[in-house]
Amino acid sequence: MAEQWVYSFGGGLTEGRADMRELLGGKGANLAEMSSIDLPVPPGFTITTEVCTHYYDHEKNYPDALSAQVEKAIKRLEQEMGMGFGDAANPLLVSVRSGARVSMPGMMDTVLNLGLNDETVQGLVKKSGDERFAWDSYRRFIQMYGDVVLGVPHHDFEDILDSHKRDEGITQDTDVTAAGWKAVVAEYKELVERELGKPFPVDPQEQLWGAISAVFNSWMVPRAITYRQIHEIPESWGTAVNVQCMVFGNMGQDCATGVAFTRDPSTGENYFYGEYLVNAQGEDVVAGIRTPQSLTIKGKEKEGSDLPAMEEVMPEVFGQLNDVRLKLEQHYREMQDIEFTVQQGKLFMLQTRTGKRTTAAALKIAVDLVSEGVITQEEALLRVDAQALDQLLHPTLDPMAHKHIVAKGLPASPGAACGMVMFSADDAEAKAAEGESVILVRRETSPEDIHGMHAAAGILTSRGGMTSHAAVVARGMGRPCVAGAGSIQIDYETKSMIIDGEEIKEGDIITIDGAAGEVMMGKVPTIQPQLSGDFATVMDWADAHRRMVVRTNAETPLDAETARDFGAQGIGLCRTEHMFFDPDRIQNVREMIFASDTQGREKALAKLLPEQRQDFASLFHIMQGLPVTIRLLDPPLHEFLPQGDEDIQSFAKTAQLDEDTVRRRLGELHETNPMLGHRGCRLGVTYPEIYAMQVRAIIEAALEVQDKDGSTASPEIMIPLVATVKELAMMKALAERTAEDVFAAKGKRTEYMIGTMIELPRAALTADEIAGEAAFFSFGTNDLTQTTLGLSRDDAASFMADYLREGIFERDPFASLDQDGVGQLVQMAADKGRSVRPDIKLGICGEHGGDPASIAFCERVGLDYVSCSPYRVPIARLAAAQASIRAGSAGRLGKPQTQIKRKAA
């Protein structure tokens, strides 16, 4: 029996379900599901994602059985509808749409009204009784098919239409007559033949297979590839194709089309949110050609619109649509994004999918659905994208600041952004690559702009509504967006825009507020986010469900305070070298390096001791008894030395050294490959007095805080870049001798631990030996990734994009842990360490400690904690809870080791 490549839905046969999204794509699976719960879905069929995989694996050839299965599915539609595909008297028309397993709005191609030609358009005229509608549908089909399938540029069609409207003295598409559409169709067909050297295809079967191939081909167009890379969607997933009987929202005043969300996707508020247009087809709502109208009176009032709501214009159909909204949300137990068409007063559902939303909305919806008894806390936690919490943790506009508001649009995606105006996606990407903050300004965005939208700090459009491409994509990316600011006149040729009579050129600075829909001249001050309410609730739930502790990487009081405010349970990495770079200390550090003997180095180190002691005391005080892991000096000494001539001369003069001596010493310290050179514990072996000073400062600070605060500090002394157990044993003995000297001098003691970073493959391979000397392992996955892959993190950026594009790496291994390679070393070291010391404390302190996928790996390995930068602490808290829930370890393995009272969530 041939493999099933085609699945039907609607009418009398539904073969799919919502849980078949991997095979049918999200759209196909949900169309089948809506059909199965008796919602009014036009019948159709889905060509599976496996066909897409076969198509690319076999040089764009289809499975042998596909043609017959598509033909059979078309015949079913003809029987269901009582129409014929290609029948001149009673034509069946279909739409052809993409549908990947996850939503990729606007990224792939769609063709509507397929099946029209010079003969079937006459049948549509007779069937509908509306000549203007039929020819409007025909010109839309030629324009879509010509662009999507045949590759004739979209703007060439638009130029013809604009020229016709100018000649007729009209401005709106709705003012074009039937005769006008006939003339436009004739010009469209002439354009296609002129561009391609052959006529527009008239055979509906040829049209259908051309559209199916175009959808599969669109999976690999640059905009779709870019979107997948941004959202980490595997290329291997492929897309499905959905072929569905057409219903028409453009047959007259009793017809409409719209897009809606069952809750507000910007705020999460529980009200029916969406837009519609009377006498229009679906693309009109999102394309920005006409100004959409709100579904509800409430929405109309919120937007300050004078245009009537659907609730007022079509109250009966709106009531049916609201019933569908409630039924869908109850069925899916999740906020839905829906598309609908009203044909001659009858409602049809064209799509439902889990609605994209801002992070603030995601938190509110999750909390509300729990309070409504719809989902559990665990389900709520799994529904919030941990990575997206980053959107909430950065500044917003200061409400007290002076704002020179020059334009208003729709509040399409919340947040504030300030930057240089750029009018093209390419320019925005290029300028952002130079480190500039950029606002991408477009009349409306299209999928081709995806790379510029990702690079931009914010997006401003003069057209489009709350469900336009710009709005949907910006919300998904967490970019602030103001859409439909109609008073702005944009001129792409001169790279300028006119706002309120004032010209703004490329490179000028503006600020946008995506929550208020405001555009401001210049830079407006910002304030730090206020995290409370739903955020605090979700964080409390996360803390109750996670097993791993979340610490922070911090060496300044500000970073430590910030991390505590975000819920950090200690410091997992304090990089002491950052303290040495302080301008007030660098001279003493350099004098220590230039000293010719131990006595000279100790003299310079004595000047650094009180400052280091105060550094550590501040951190211990802020952490109030929570563990603080302090890494002893790690980088090679040459990093602290003067580089330019002026700096060298200044240092020599202050240190009372001959300039030639300074330059000679610089030459001696130069290393060909400093990353693998004289650094880490190798410094401690060569210059033990450096590590002795740091250990003394740590222990003295702990005793000082113990006296002042009455709380016990919890220092963890970490020896970096250990390759052999002998290195660690030597440095451990030095640290213990130093600590005992301090205890003897002070007449009191404090608890402390000594451990090491596992950041070299040999350390992981011999972790059982090393565990004999180490109370804890902290996996330094930044260097462990470099040394395992033989990749320099600083240099890999020049070719990493090629590796990602070619699929050599699925993700940048410096952003998300290489679980198959580096991960094996982490697993091995953890297992070997526990085999010798069952109570060994295990954590991770590289940048991977804030990456949700890496955190999930840490949960599987059974690490005790992750440590990350302060602003990623909430992300790590939620990701750790999600990993714990998915692993089934919540409750079974107990609560986090350390619970703290946070100042704020």
Salt bridges, closest charged atoms under 4 A:
ASP19 OD1 - ARG17 NE 2.97
GLU22 OE2 - ARG101 NH1 3.84
GLU33 OE2 - HIS331 NE2 2.63
GLU80 OE2 - ARG76 NH1 3.22
ASP109 OD1 - ARG223 NH2 2.62
ASP118 OD2 - LYS189 NZ 2.74
GLU131 OE2 - LYS182 NZ 2.75
ASP136 OD1 - ARG139 NE 2.86
ASP136 OD1 - ARG140 NE 3.30
ASP147 OD2 - HIS154 ND1 3.97
ASP156 OD1 - HIS155 ND1 3.12
GLU158 OE2 - HIS154 NE2 3.86
ASP173 OD1 - LYS165 NZ 2.64
GLU232 OE2 - ARG811 NE 2.85
GLU269 OE2 - LYS298 NZ 2.54
GLU269 OE1 - LYS302 NZ 3.12
GLU283 OE2 - ARG140 NH1 2.83
ASP284 OD2 - ARG140 NH2 2.92
GLU312 OE1 - LYS300 NZ 3.23
GLU329 OE2 - ARG263 NH2 2.74
GLU334 OE1 - ARG357 NH1 3.09
GLU334 OE1 - ARG383 NH1 3.63
ASP337 OD2 - ARG353 NE 3.02
ASP368 OD2 - LYS364 NZ 3.13
GLU372 OE1 - ARG263 NH2 2.91
GLU378 OE2 - HIS545 NE2 3.14
GLU379 OE2 - ARG333 NH2 2.74
ASP390 OD1 - HIS394 NE2 2.94
ASP426 OD1 - HIS451 NE2 2.66
ASP427 OD2 - LYS495 NZ 3.14
GLU434 OE1 - LYS431 NZ 3.37
GLU444 OE1 - ARG463 NH1 3.20
GLU448 OE2 - ARG223 NH1 2.69
ASP449 OD2 - ARG442 NE 3.48
GLU506 OE2 - LYS495 NZ 3.80
GLU518 OE1 - LYS403 NZ 3.41
ASP540 OD1 - ARG902 NH2 2.74
ASP543 OD1 - ARG546 NH2 2.92
ASP543 OD2 - ARG877 NH2 2.81
ASP543 OD2 - ARG902 NH1 2.99
GLU555 OE1 - ARG575 NE 3.14
GLU555 OE2 - HIS578 ND1 3.19
GLU561 OE1 - LYS903 NZ 2.95
GLU577 OE2 - ARG631 NH2 2.46
GLU591 OE1 - LYS607 NZ 3.52
GLU611 OE1 - ARG585 NE 3.98
ASP615 OD2 - ARG585 NH1 2.41
ASP634 OD2 - ARG631 NH1 3.78
ASP634 OD2 - ARG679 NH2 2.78
ASP645 OD1 - ARG663 NH2 3.11
ASP647 OD2 - ARG590 NH2 3.41
GLU659 OE2 - ARG663 NH2 3.09
GLU668 OE1 - ARG665 NH1 3.39
GLU689 OE2 - ARG601 NE 2.41
GLU700 OE1 - ARG613 NH1 2.52
GLU700 OE2 - ARG696 NH1 3.51
GLU704 OE2 - LYS708 NZ 3.54
ASP707 OD2 - LYS748 NZ 2.26
ASP709 OD2 - HIS621 ND1 2.66
GLU716 OE1 - ARG551 NH1 3.08
GLU716 OE2 - LYS841 NZ 2.80
GLU740 OE2 - ARG749 NH2 2.71
ASP768 OD2 - LYS832 NZ 3.88
GLU773 OE1 - LYS732 NZ 3.53
ASP783 OD2 - ARG679 NH2 2.73
ASP802 OD1 - ARG805 NH2 2.44
ASP831 OD1 - ARG834 NH1 3.87
ASP851 OD1 - ARG811 NH1 3.25
GLU859 OE2 - ARG547 NE 3.20
